[in-house]
Amino acid sequence: MALQGHIDELSEKHKKLEERIHEEMSHPDWDETQIAALKKEKLRIKDELLRLQSSIH
């Protein structure tokens, strides 16, 4: 059960990062370096989610 809680937490972080990326990019003077860092973190979380989910099945 703790594993599922961790997966849920990571899923929520992934969703919030996606929202933040869209929000940041909606500004005309968005920072490309910051967006790249957010996307990298989002990808890291996605990879971790896939790893955890595959260990359940």
Helices and strands as residue ranges (DSSP letters): H 2-25, H 32-56
